Amino acid sequence: MPATRTTLRRGVVAAAALPLLIGALASCGYGSQANDDDTKANVAADGKKLSADTVKLGYFPNLTHATALVGVQEGLIQKELGGTKLAAQTFNAGPSEIEALNGGSIDIGFIGPSPAINGYVKSKGQNLRIISGSASGGVKLVVNPDKIKTLDDLKGKKIATPQLGNTQDVAFLNWISEKGWKVDAQSGKGDVSVVRSDNKVTPDAYKAGSIDGAWVPEPTASKLVSEGGKVLLDESTLWPDKKFVITNIIVSQKFLTEHPDVVEAFLRGTVKTNEWINANPDQAKASANAALKAETGKELAAKIIDPAWPSIQITNDPLAATLDAQAQHAVKAGLLEKPDLAGIYDLKLLNKVLKAAGRPEAADAGLGVK
């Protein structure tokens, strides 16, 4: 989906999270826009500064980036960073976040598997590493029940995905292929018409009847349901153990090399955030919604967030084998040349944090740095 304006968020001085008003760069979420540009940064009053003055974070204002939403909102990440400031910026498209990472505008980012793969491949393995998981699931096929009653009924229909070559687009194209149907990946024309539509406008397209359904992440899926759509398929049912990566944490290799102490502290923050989210789902849901309101100017209605939230699994595991499978799906669809993903993962610091917390270590499916 196309990039939109971004919102800079910087941390408030002291644990009380005093909001600071900063420049006029607004962020758009699912069709809504912030009324002002409040940003928060939390700097522990007595926190010791690490090797960097600031760590610059990028993420999307949507539920599949819940670790970032809640970790920033609740100050859980900043607490681990101590006197090193957390400055956050939101994005609405993977390519623009990768560009920001390459250009040094951000140091660490939450992002989906397809842009992470593309960024790694295009830089010949030089610009990023995946250092942790964040979320699994939260992707559904929602259809107009008056037009589509079974999966076989999708043939000849118009189904939206967020963007050519994005994670959901690749998943849908692979599903179509496994049905034995033919679709030209670039044009979207074939036995099913694949319509690339920004998540912000997909619900309106559905209401207008210009699409018959969509293969989309939350909360767009639940928004379609609120408009009369029906969930025909949850993508998690297509994966072993019903788990597949939807969001990972990436870092600039330069920042990782120069500031491993900051990256380790950041990961302690995300691990503790994920623990808090999973232990307090209702509070975490409310926190994520408050963060969305701060970022986009509008919170999600209960009829949207209540069904969306439990379909997303928050996890430290990057589910590396599923990322490799997604890459192969993109190759099969003709959207990606066979990639060399060796070295895309560096889970040493994550596993150090997990071991210290008494948790099982995460695996890299043989794609880790040597």
Secondary structure, DSSP 8 states (H G I E B T S, - for coil): -------EE--EETTTT--EE--S---B-SS-B-SS-EE--EE-TT----SSSEEEEEE-SSGGGHHHHHHHHTTHHHHHHTTSEEEEEE-S-HHHHHHHHHHTS-SEEEE-HHHHHHHHHHTTT-SEEEEEEEEEE-EEEEE-TTT-SSGGGGTT-EEEESSTTSHHHHHHHHHHHHTT--B-TTT--BSSEEEE--TTTHHHHHHHTS-SEEEEETTHHHHHHHTT-EEEEEGGGGSGGG--EEEEEEEEHHHHHH-HHHHHHHHHHHHHHHHHHHH-HHHHHHHHHHHHHHHHS----HHHHHHHGGGEEE-S---HHHHHHHHHHHHHTTSS-----TT-B--HHHHHHHHHTT------TT-B--
